[in-house]
């Protein structure tokens, strides 16, 4: 496994190399938020107090990952990713407050559905997920989706150009005649 502390550009380019088919990227816009949400739902029930402050494992994981995103050398991308993950975590904490059955159904259900979307996307890609070769890809996925959304909105042209210079533009893989 390569270093966990590489700059955002290097992380995004490596992850993008596994995600050039536009259908794969589209499935990640559903799958990755579902997985982040699901993990936060499941971790929300691991509660404790820090002094007088109620806390749970979802908040701790969000805080640690937010710090990681913010220190990858691209503050705007890191902040946006931390905010999106924070919103998903807040929604998950609300969803986790139901019965044990609903907590498990929501958490496990969202996790399974999220991974189904991921694997459908990689069918279109014709390539295994990035995390298979580098577990850091599990952290990069949310940053990649947020980055792709920001690129669509016109932010980060130079970052996108450098990623495409390194790994090529997106495309639609011909499923009838795969390479």
C-alpha positions in Angstrom: 0.0 0.0 0.0 1.3 3.4 -0.9 1.5 6.3 1.6 -1.7 7.4 3.2 -0.4 11.0 3.2 0.0 11.7 -0.6 -1.3 15.0 -1.9 -4.9 15.2 -3.2 -3.7 15.4 -6.9 -1.8 12.2 -6.6 -4.6 10.5 -4.8 -7.3 11.7 -7.2 -5.2 10.7 -10.3 -4.6 7.2 -9.0 -8.2 6.8 -8.1 -9.3 8.3 -11.5 -7.2 5.7 -13.3 -9.8 3.1 -12.1 -12.7 5.4 -13.0 -12.7 6.6 -16.6 -16.0 5.2 -17.8 -18.7 7.9 -17.2 -21.3 5.3 -16.2 -18.9 4.0 -13.5 -18.5 7.6 -12.2 -22.3 8.1 -12.3 -22.8 4.9 -10.2 -20.3 6.2 -7.7 -22.4 9.3 -7.1 -25.0 7.0 -5.6 -22.9 4.2 -4.2 -20.3 6.1 -2.3 -22.7 8.5 -0.4 -24.8 5.4 0.5 -21.7 3.6 1.9 -20.5 6.7 3.9 -24.1 7.1 5.2 -24.3 3.4 6.0 -21.0 3.3 7.9 -22.1 6.3 9.9 -25.5 4.8 10.7 -23.8 1.7 12.0 -21.1 3.6 14.0 -23.7 6.0 15.5 -24.8 3.4 18.0 -21.3 3.2 19.5 -21.9 6.0 22.0 -19.7 7.3 24.8 -19.1 10.7 26.5 -16.0 12.8 26.3 -16.2 14.8 29.5 -19.8 16.0 29.5 -20.1 15.8 25.7 -22.1 12.9 24.2 -20.1 11.4 21.4 -20.2 8.4 19.1 -17.9 6.5 16.8 -19.5 8.1 13.7 -18.5 11.6 14.9 -14.9 10.4 15.7 -14.5 8.8 12.3 -15.9 11.9 10.5 -13.5 14.2 12.5 -10.4 12.0 11.7 -11.3 11.7 8.0 -12.2 15.4 7.8 -8.7 16.3 9.2 -7.2 13.9 6.6 -9.1 15.5 3.7 -8.2 19.0 4.9 -4.4 18.1 5.0 -4.1 16.7 1.5 -3.0 20.0 0.0 -6.2 21.1 -1.6 -8.2 23.0 1.0 -11.3 23.7 -1.1 -11.6 20.0 -2.1 -10.8 18.8 1.4 -13.3 21.2 3.0 -16.1 20.3 0.5 -15.5 16.6 1.2 -15.5 17.1 4.9 -18.8 19.1 4.7 -20.5 16.5 2.5 -19.4 13.6 4.7 -20.5 15.7 7.8 -24.0 16.1 6.3 -24.2 12.4 5.5 -23.0 11.6 9.1 -25.6 14.0 10.6 -28.4 12.3 8.5 -27.1 8.9 9.6 -27.1 9.8 13.2 -30.8 10.7 12.9 -31.6 7.5 11.0 -29.7 5.4 13.7 -32.1 6.6 16.5 -34.9 4.2 15.6 -35.3 0.6 16.9 -32.5 -1.9 16.7 -34.2 -3.5 13.7 -34.6 -0.2 11.8 -31.0 0.8 12.7 -29.7 -2.5 11.2 -32.0 -2.5 8.2 -31.0 1.1 7.3 -27.3 0.6 8.0 -26.8 -2.8 6.4 -29.3 -2.1 3.6 -27.6 1.2 2.6 -24.2 -0.5 2.8 -25.2 -3.4 0.5 -27.1 -1.2 -2.0 -24.1 1.2 -2.1 -21.7 -1.6 -2.9 -24.1 -3.0 -5.6 -23.9 0.4 -7.3 -20.1 0.3 -7.0 -19.8 -3.1 -8.5 -22.2 -2.3 -11.3 -20.1 0.7 -12.1 -17.0 -1.4 -12.2 -18.7 -3.8 -14.6 -19.0 -0.8 -17.0 -15.4 0.1 -16.3 -14.1 -3.3 -16.9 -11.7 -2.9 -14.1 -11.6 -3.8 -10.4 -12.2 -1.1 -7.7 -9.2 1.0 -6.8 -9.2 -0.1 -3.1 -8.3 -3.7 -4.2 -4.8 -2.4 -5.1 -4.6 0.3 -2.4 -6.9 0.5 0.6 -6.4 4.3 0.7 -8.9 4.2 -2.2 -11.6 3.7 0.4 -10.9 7.2 1.7 -10.3 8.7 -1.7 -13.7 7.6 -3.0 -15.7 10.3 -1.3 -13.1 13.0 -2.3 -13.3 11.8 -5.9 -17.1 12.0 -6.0 -17.1 15.5 -4.4 -14.3 16.5 -6.8 -16.2 15.2 -9.9 -19.3 17.2 -8.7 -17.1 20.3 -8.3 -15.6 19.8 -11.7 -19.1 19.7 -13.2 -19.9 23.0 -11.5 -16.8 24.6 -13.1 -14.4 24.4 -10.1 -10.9 23.0 -10.3 -10.2 23.1 -14.0 -6.4 22.9 -13.5 -6.8 19.9 -11.2 -9.1 18.2 -13.7 -6.7 18.9 -16.6 -3.8 17.5 -14.6 -5.7 14.3 -13.7 -6.7 13.9 -17.3 -3.2 14.5 -18.5 -2.1 11.7 -16.2 -4.8 9.1 -16.8 -6.8 10.3 -19.9 -10.3 11.7 -20.3 -13.5 9.9 -19.4 -15.3 7.8 -22.0 -18.0 5.2 -22.5 -16.4 1.7 -22.8 -17.9 -0.3 -25.6 -19.4 -3.3 -23.8 -20.1 -5.1 -27.1 -16.5 -5.0 -28.1 -14.4 -4.7 -24.9 -10.7 -4.1 -25.4 
